[in-house]
Amino acid sequence: MSRLFALAMTHPQQHFGFKEPIARQIPRGALGWGLIALVCWVGCAGLYVAQITAAAPRSDRLERLQRQIESLQTDVTASEDQVARGSSMHALTERAQTLGLVSPTEVQYINPTGLAYVNH
């Protein structure tokens, strides 16, 4: 390369009007704070990912428990329905007849508190 050609070459920063490279113009303190901010950001992102990963199994367990609760509530409703059918007057009358008892002709309901008061 000839000496004249080397003198005519300009550095890239000189095209934009800077006297020295851009990296040398950034204060070292700003670069340090930028690195600290980057490390903090990566640390927070890692902490977030760790928490999400730890919470996923708990979420699955809660969903399983929720499904189990729903199935148990369905069983309870079915049992209550069966008890209500079994304790109806018609079911009790049929059961009494199958046991050989006399079927009632007239059903009367008694108020248990009607005679609970004592007259002095």
C-alpha atoms as a printed R data frame, in Angstrom:
    type eleno elety resid chain resno        x       y      z
1   ATOM     1    CA   MET     A     1    0.000   0.000  0.000
2   ATOM     2    CA   SER     A     2    1.417   3.355 -0.910
3   ATOM     3    CA   ARG     A     3    2.023   5.982  1.660
4   ATOM     4    CA   LEU     A     4   -0.261   8.546  0.024
5   ATOM     5    CA   PHE     A     5   -3.144   6.123 -0.061
6   ATOM     6    CA   ALA     A     6   -2.707   5.347  3.637
7   ATOM     7    CA   LEU     A     7   -2.777   9.071  4.505
8   ATOM     8    CA   ALA     A     8   -5.938   9.592  2.457
9   ATOM     9    CA   MET     A     9   -7.824   6.841  4.345
10  ATOM    10    CA   THR     A    10  -10.110   8.021  7.083
11  ATOM    11    CA   HIS     A    11  -11.355   6.170 10.136
12  ATOM    12    CA   PRO     A    12  -15.091   5.334 10.330
13  ATOM    13    CA   GLN     A    13  -15.709   7.720 13.224
14  ATOM    14    CA   GLN     A    14  -14.277  10.580 11.204
15  ATOM    15    CA   HIS     A    15  -17.073  10.215  8.643
16  ATOM    16    CA   PHE     A    16  -19.504  11.248 11.387
17  ATOM    17    CA   GLY     A    17  -17.376  14.078 12.695
18  ATOM    18    CA   PHE     A    18  -15.980  12.400 15.822
19  ATOM    19    CA   LYS     A    19  -12.347  12.916 16.723
20  ATOM    20    CA   GLU     A    20  -11.846   9.564 18.457
21  ATOM    21    CA   PRO     A    21  -13.686   6.206 18.378
22  ATOM    22    CA   ILE     A    22  -17.192   6.158 19.844
23  ATOM    23    CA   ALA     A    23  -16.288   3.452 22.382
24  ATOM    24    CA   ARG     A    24  -13.643   5.740 23.896
25  ATOM    25    CA   GLN     A    25  -16.153   8.574 24.265
26  ATOM    26    CA   ILE     A    26  -18.520   6.577 26.506
27  ATOM    27    CA   PRO     A    27  -17.556   7.169 30.119
28  ATOM    28    CA   ARG     A    28  -16.350   4.040 31.862
29  ATOM    29    CA   GLY     A    29  -18.832   4.628 34.693
30  ATOM    30    CA   ALA     A    30  -21.807   4.450 32.320
31  ATOM    31    CA   LEU     A    31  -20.464   1.233 30.851
32  ATOM    32    CA   GLY     A    32  -20.074  -0.221 34.355
33  ATOM    33    CA   TRP     A    33  -23.612   0.778 35.368
34  ATOM    34    CA   GLY     A    34  -24.923  -0.701 32.145
35  ATOM    35    CA   LEU     A    35  -23.234  -4.013 32.922
36  ATOM    36    CA   ILE     A    36  -24.635  -3.973 36.449
37  ATOM    37    CA   ALA     A    37  -28.129  -3.286 35.077
38  ATOM    38    CA   LEU     A    38  -27.738  -6.137 32.585
39  ATOM    39    CA   VAL     A    39  -26.661  -8.557 35.330
40  ATOM    40    CA   CYS     A    40  -29.620  -7.491 37.512
41  ATOM    41    CA   TRP     A    41  -32.037  -7.937 34.607
42  ATOM    42    CA   VAL     A    42  -30.707 -11.420 33.812
43  ATOM    43    CA   GLY     A    43  -30.880 -12.325 37.519
44  ATOM    44    CA   CYS     A    44  -34.515 -11.181 37.800
45  ATOM    45    CA   ALA     A    45  -35.438 -13.070 34.626
46  ATOM    46    CA   GLY     A    46  -33.798 -16.214 36.025
47  ATOM    47    CA   LEU     A    47  -35.643 -15.805 39.335
48  ATOM    48    CA   TYR     A    48  -38.954 -15.427 37.467
49  ATOM    49    CA   VAL     A    49  -38.327 -18.586 35.436
50  ATOM    50    CA   ALA     A    50  -37.377 -20.500 38.607
51  ATOM    51    CA   GLN     A    51  -40.577 -19.435 40.385
52  ATOM    52    CA   ILE     A    52  -42.764 -20.385 37.427
53  ATOM    53    CA   THR     A    53  -41.043 -23.759 37.178
54  ATOM    54    CA   ALA     A    54  -41.541 -24.379 40.910
55  ATOM    55    CA   ALA     A    55  -45.223 -23.331 40.813
56  ATOM    56    CA   ALA     A    56  -46.226 -25.580 37.889
57  ATOM    57    CA   PRO     A    57  -46.436 -28.848 39.910
58  ATOM    58    CA   ARG     A    58  -48.483 -27.114 42.601
59  ATOM    59    CA   SER     A    59  -50.903 -25.911 39.956
60  ATOM    60    CA   ASP     A    60  -51.318 -29.456 38.625
61  ATOM    61    CA   ARG     A    61  -51.936 -30.768 42.140
62  ATOM    62    CA   LEU     A    62  -54.561 -28.076 42.789
63  ATOM    63    CA   GLU     A    63  -56.356 -28.994 39.555
64  ATOM    64    CA   ARG     A    64  -56.399 -32.682 40.579
65  ATOM    65    CA   LEU     A    65  -57.806 -31.758 44.000
66  ATOM    66    CA   GLN     A    66  -60.449 -29.556 42.352
67  ATOM    67    CA   ARG     A    67  -61.561 -32.462 40.130
68  ATOM    68    CA   GLN     A    68  -61.669 -34.741 43.181
69  ATOM    69    CA   ILE     A    69  -63.807 -32.205 45.073
70  ATOM    70    CA   GLU     A    70  -66.231 -31.993 42.154
71  ATOM    71    CA   SER     A    71  -66.567 -35.786 41.964
72  ATOM    72    CA   LEU     A    72  -67.137 -36.005 45.737
73  ATOM    73    CA   GLN     A    73  -69.804 -33.296 45.538
74  ATOM    74    CA   THR     A    74  -71.522 -35.287 42.788
75  ATOM    75    CA   ASP     A    75  -71.439 -38.392 45.027
76  ATOM    76    CA   VAL     A    76  -72.868 -36.420 47.954
77  ATOM    77    CA   THR     A    77  -75.690 -35.078 45.780
78  ATOM    78    CA   ALA     A    78  -76.501 -38.586 44.546
79  ATOM    79    CA   SER     A    79  -76.493 -39.927 48.133
80  ATOM    80    CA   GLU     A    80  -78.764 -37.120 49.345
81  ATOM    81    CA   ASP     A    81  -81.140 -37.828 46.475
82  ATOM    82    CA   GLN     A    82  -81.189 -41.540 47.338
83  ATOM    83    CA   VAL     A    83  -81.888 -40.767 51.014
84  ATOM    84    CA   ALA     A    84  -84.683 -38.373 50.051
85  ATOM    85    CA   ARG     A    85  -86.310 -41.001 47.832
86  ATOM    86    CA   GLY     A    86  -85.953 -43.681 50.494
87  ATOM    87    CA   SER     A    87  -87.513 -41.553 53.214
88  ATOM    88    CA   SER     A    88  -90.511 -40.380 51.191
89  ATOM    89    CA   MET     A    89  -93.946 -41.455 52.393
90  ATOM    90    CA   HIS     A    90  -94.577 -43.549 49.303
91  ATOM    91    CA   ALA     A    91  -91.295 -45.462 49.700
92  ATOM    92    CA   LEU     A    92  -91.946 -46.032 53.412
93  ATOM    93    CA   THR     A    93  -95.459 -47.321 52.665
94  ATOM    94    CA   GLU     A    94  -94.133 -49.755 50.054
95  ATOM    95    CA   ARG     A    95  -91.442 -50.972 52.416
96  ATOM    96    CA   ALA     A    96  -93.979 -51.513 55.186
97  ATOM    97    CA   GLN     A    97  -96.111 -53.570 52.803
98  ATOM    98    CA   THR     A    98  -93.126 -55.725 51.781
99  ATOM    99    CA   LEU     A    99  -92.443 -56.389 55.468
100 ATOM   100    CA   GLY     A   100  -96.052 -57.581 55.893
101 ATOM   101    CA   LEU     A   101  -97.336 -54.582 57.835
102 ATOM   102    CA   VAL     A   102 -100.789 -53.121 57.277
103 ATOM   103    CA   SER     A   103 -100.897 -50.336 54.753
104 ATOM   104    CA   PRO     A   104 -102.200 -47.036 56.115
105 ATOM   105    CA   THR     A   105 -105.439 -45.808 54.606
106 ATOM   106    CA   GLU     A   106 -105.090 -42.280 55.820
107 ATOM   107    CA   VAL     A   107 -101.820 -40.536 56.637
108 ATOM   108    CA   GLN     A   108 -101.995 -37.954 59.415
109 ATOM   109    CA   TYR     A   109  -99.195 -35.706 60.505
110 ATOM   110    CA   ILE     A   110  -98.830 -34.837 64.180
111 ATOM   111    CA   ASN     A   111  -97.497 -31.544 65.499
112 ATOM   112    CA   PRO     A   112  -95.102 -32.585 68.272
113 ATOM   113    CA   THR     A   113  -95.124 -29.169 69.908
114 ATOM   114    CA   GLY     A   114  -98.933 -28.955 70.076
115 ATOM   115    CA   LEU     A   115  -99.162 -30.612 73.498
116 ATOM   116    CA   ALA     A   116  -95.804 -29.525 74.808
117 ATOM   117    CA   TYR     A   117  -97.198 -26.701 76.909
118 ATOM   118    CA   VAL     A   118  -98.215 -27.513 80.460
119 ATOM   119    CA   ASN     A   119 -101.364 -25.917 81.799
120 ATOM   120    CA   HIS     A   120 -101.239 -24.910 85.438
